[in-house]
Structure formats: C-alpha cells, structure tokens
Amino acid sequence: MSFWTRLGVKITDIECFKQSCNQHNIDYQVNEDENFTYQGQKVVAILKDLSPNASRYYSSQAFLVEADGALKVAMDTHRQYSSIVDRIGTKLTRDYTKNVVEKGVKRSGGMINSVQEQADGSVIIRITAVA
C-alpha cells in the first residue's frame, strides 16, 4: 500500500528549489496541462527521479502542487514503492532550505563561513552577518 503526502516545507523560491532538484538528480518539469491536478491540488511541476535505480512508474515521481496558497511537494511516502522518497523527503527539502538561507545571506552582503552536514542529516551553516 502506498501513502501520499504533502511535505510541510513551503516552496517560495523556485530558483532555489530547481537548484536542489538538480543537486539530487531530480528532473523538474513544468506542468503545462492546466487541468492536471493531484489529490484536488493544481500540479505546478512534475519531479522525476533520474537516478539509475529509478522506476518508469509513479514510484519515481513526485509533484509540486499549489495547496493552501503555497507550493508544496506531494509524493508517495512508502519506501517499498518509491525510489524518490528519501531524496525528496529529507535531502532535497533540507538542501532547498539551505539554498534559500545561503541566497538570503549573500543578498544581504553576509558571508557563508562553512556548511557542515551532521550525522543525522541536518546541516549547520556558519555565517558572518553584515553589521
């Protein structure tokens, strides 16, 4: 049995999201079919797993949907049926958030001193802010 869900991360910067997709071998395809919805939500983009282990079926896809005035990821969260869940569910959303933070720091004139991935998958970013 598969379980589909929308992740709690709200996507506000498509540029940073596409960068994160690229980092994790996920193809970002803009949905051009205005009638395509997923679980009642408008599909903005289709995210396809490009890794060698990817299936040619739904298990290698996720969707960027417009939900509650925000963009969120909807995907199958059952690991047995989804080749994409681990990279999108943890790493891609983590790196999207990291990319947004780094972009904001650079835009404000700050400097990224270091980025360290922790054993649990979390990231520590050390920055120097503008005084």
KOLSEBA-938264 format. One record per residue (C-alpha): x, y, z; residue in three letters; residue number from 1. Coordinates in Angstrom, 3 decimals. Each point is the difference from the previous one (the first is absolute). Layout:
{{X; Y; Z}; 'ALA'; NUM},
...
//
This chain:
{{0.000; 0.000; 0.000}; 'MET'; 1},
{{1.267; 3.471; -0.836}; 'SER'; 2},
{{-0.402; 3.136; 2.059}; 'PHE'; 3},
{{-0.003; 3.409; -1.658}; 'TRP'; 4},
{{0.657; 3.177; 1.879}; 'THR'; 5},
{{0.871; 3.666; -0.391}; 'ARG'; 6},
{{3.190; 1.007; 1.757}; 'LEU'; 7},
{{-0.185; 2.853; 2.481}; 'GLY'; 8},
{{2.681; 2.113; -1.703}; 'VAL'; 9},
{{-1.541; 2.879; -1.935}; 'LYS'; 10},
{{1.824; 0.665; -3.259}; 'ILE'; 11},
{{0.307; 3.749; -0.540}; 'THR'; 12},
{{3.138; 0.208; -2.151}; 'ASP'; 13},
{{-0.295; -2.103; -3.165}; 'ILE'; 14},
{{3.606; 0.791; -1.001}; 'GLU'; 15},
{{1.340; -1.498; 3.253}; 'CYS'; 16},
{{-2.393; -2.943; -0.288}; 'PHE'; 17},
{{1.170; -0.791; -3.554}; 'LYS'; 18},
{{3.611; 0.253; 1.204}; 'GLN'; 19},
{{-0.762; -2.545; 2.733}; 'SER'; 20},
{{-1.704; -2.312; -2.507}; 'CYS'; 21},
{{3.092; 0.155; -2.198}; 'ASN'; 22},
{{2.260; -0.790; 2.992}; 'GLN'; 23},
{{-1.977; -3.196; 0.636}; 'HIS'; 24},
{{-0.437; -1.262; -3.572}; 'ASN'; 25},
{{-3.675; 0.977; -0.108}; 'ILE'; 26},
{{-1.395; 1.360; -3.272}; 'ASP'; 27},
{{-2.289; 3.018; 0.479}; 'TYR'; 28},
{{-2.607; 0.126; -2.789}; 'GLN'; 29},
{{-2.464; 2.872; -0.091}; 'VAL'; 30},
{{-3.543; -1.316; -0.338}; 'ASN'; 31},
{{-1.626; 1.585; -3.046}; 'GLU'; 32},
{{-3.353; -1.770; 0.366}; 'ASP'; 33},
{{-2.204; 2.439; 1.934}; 'GLU'; 34},
{{-2.506; -2.780; 0.734}; 'ASN'; 35},
{{2.548; -2.313; 1.647}; 'PHE'; 36},
{{-0.660; -0.229; 3.710}; 'THR'; 37},
{{1.202; -2.357; 2.657}; 'TYR'; 38},
{{-2.230; -0.728; 2.985}; 'GLN'; 39},
{{-2.020; 3.082; -0.925}; 'GLY'; 40},
{{3.064; 2.274; -0.103}; 'GLN'; 41},
{{1.276; 1.702; -3.153}; 'LYS'; 42},
{{3.262; -1.618; -1.173}; 'VAL'; 43},
{{2.645; 2.660; -0.697}; 'VAL'; 44},
{{2.857; -2.369; -0.866}; 'ALA'; 45},
{{0.807; -3.673; -0.294}; 'ILE'; 46},
{{3.133; -1.167; 1.793}; 'LEU'; 47},
{{1.581; -3.095; -1.561}; 'LYS'; 48},
{{2.745; -2.185; 1.425}; 'ASP'; 49},
{{2.913; -0.173; -2.473}; 'LEU'; 50},
{{2.130; -2.373; 2.076}; 'SER'; 51},
{{0.954; -3.427; -1.423}; 'PRO'; 52},
{{-2.272; -1.687; 2.581}; 'ASN'; 53},
{{-3.082; 1.925; -1.126}; 'ALA'; 54},
{{-3.104; -1.811; -1.112}; 'SER'; 55},
{{-1.971; 1.032; -3.077}; 'ARG'; 56},
{{-3.181; 0.125; 2.055}; 'TYR'; 57},
{{-1.515; 2.346; 2.610}; 'TYR'; 58},
{{2.513; -1.161; 2.564}; 'SER'; 59},
{{2.608; 2.210; -1.644}; 'SER'; 60},
{{-2.120; 3.157; -0.019}; 'GLN'; 61},
{{-1.172; 2.692; 2.329}; 'ALA'; 62},
{{-2.005; 3.131; -0.657}; 'PHE'; 63},
{{0.393; 3.655; 0.916}; 'LEU'; 64},
{{-3.563; 1.044; 0.774}; 'VAL'; 65},
{{-1.728; 3.236; 0.852}; 'GLU'; 66},
{{-1.663; -0.582; 3.366}; 'ALA'; 67},
{{-1.422; 2.512; 2.468}; 'ASP'; 68},
{{1.611; 2.935; -1.814}; 'GLY'; 69},
{{3.472; -1.571; 0.022}; 'ALA'; 70},
{{2.064; -2.424; -2.051}; 'LEU'; 71},
{{0.611; -3.377; 1.631}; 'LYS'; 72},
{{1.303; -3.408; -1.031}; 'VAL'; 73},
{{-2.451; -2.914; -0.265}; 'ALA'; 74},
{{1.442; -3.496; -0.304}; 'MET'; 75},
{{-0.297; -3.662; 0.864}; 'ASP'; 76},
{{1.661; -0.411; 3.406}; 'THR'; 77},
{{0.102; -3.802; 0.032}; 'HIS'; 78},
{{3.677; -0.955; -0.443}; 'ARG'; 79},
{{-0.814; -3.378; -1.541}; 'GLN'; 80},
{{-1.811; 1.666; -2.902}; 'TYR'; 81},
{{1.884; 3.269; -0.370}; 'SER'; 82},
{{3.559; 0.498; -1.225}; 'SER'; 83},
{{-0.212; 3.727; 0.611}; 'ILE'; 84},
{{-1.342; 0.305; 3.556}; 'VAL'; 85},
{{3.313; 0.081; 1.888}; 'ASP'; 86},
{{1.603; 2.652; -2.184}; 'ARG'; 87},
{{-3.037; 2.267; -0.164}; 'ILE'; 88},
{{-1.342; -0.662; 3.477}; 'GLY'; 89},
{{3.202; 0.881; 1.789}; 'THR'; 90},
{{2.944; 1.070; -2.113}; 'LYS'; 91},
{{-1.671; 2.074; -2.717}; 'LEU'; 92},
{{-2.196; 1.954; 2.397}; 'THR'; 93},
{{2.945; 0.488; 2.371}; 'ARG'; 94},
{{2.212; 1.250; -2.831}; 'ASP'; 95},
{{-2.787; 2.234; -1.327}; 'TYR'; 96},
{{-0.163; 1.666; 3.409}; 'THR'; 97},
{{3.804; 0.263; 0.099}; 'LYS'; 98},
{{0.054; 1.561; -3.487}; 'ASN'; 99},
{{-2.626; 2.584; 1.012}; 'VAL'; 100},
{{1.991; 0.918; 3.128}; 'VAL'; 101},
{{3.271; 0.264; -1.957}; 'GLU'; 102},
{{-1.654; 2.154; -2.680}; 'LYS'; 103},
{{-1.446; 2.318; 2.665}; 'GLY'; 104},
{{3.332; 0.316; 1.800}; 'VAL'; 105},
{{1.826; 0.859; -3.231}; 'LYS'; 106},
{{-2.722; 2.446; -1.073}; 'ARG'; 107},
{{0.325; 1.853; 3.305}; 'SER'; 108},
{{3.788; 0.202; -0.379}; 'GLY'; 109},
{{0.795; -2.714; 2.544}; 'GLY'; 110},
{{2.463; -2.815; -0.464}; 'MET'; 111},
{{-0.355; -3.781; 0.326}; 'ILE'; 112},
{{2.938; -1.189; 2.125}; 'ASN'; 113},
{{-0.768; -3.725; -0.035}; 'SER'; 114},
{{-2.708; -2.559; -0.654}; 'VAL'; 115},
{{0.210; -3.256; 1.943}; 'GLN'; 116},
{{-2.284; -2.975; -0.459}; 'GLU'; 117},
{{-0.585; -1.814; 3.277}; 'GLN'; 118},
{{-0.283; -3.758; 0.528}; 'ALA'; 119},
{{-3.790; 0.311; 0.312}; 'ASP'; 120},
{{-0.225; 1.794; -3.376}; 'GLY'; 121},
{{-0.540; 3.464; 1.426}; 'SER'; 122},
{{2.192; 2.882; -1.123}; 'VAL'; 123},
{{1.813; 2.656; 1.998}; 'ILE'; 124},
{{0.714; 3.200; -1.916}; 'ILE'; 125},
{{2.435; 2.469; 1.527}; 'ARG'; 126},
{{-0.369; 3.514; -1.355}; 'ILE'; 127},
{{1.448; 3.432; 0.515}; 'THR'; 128},
{{-2.762; 2.576; -0.059}; 'ALA'; 129},
{{0.332; 3.565; -1.151}; 'VAL'; 130},
{{0.291; 2.419; 2.911}; 'ALA'; 131},
//
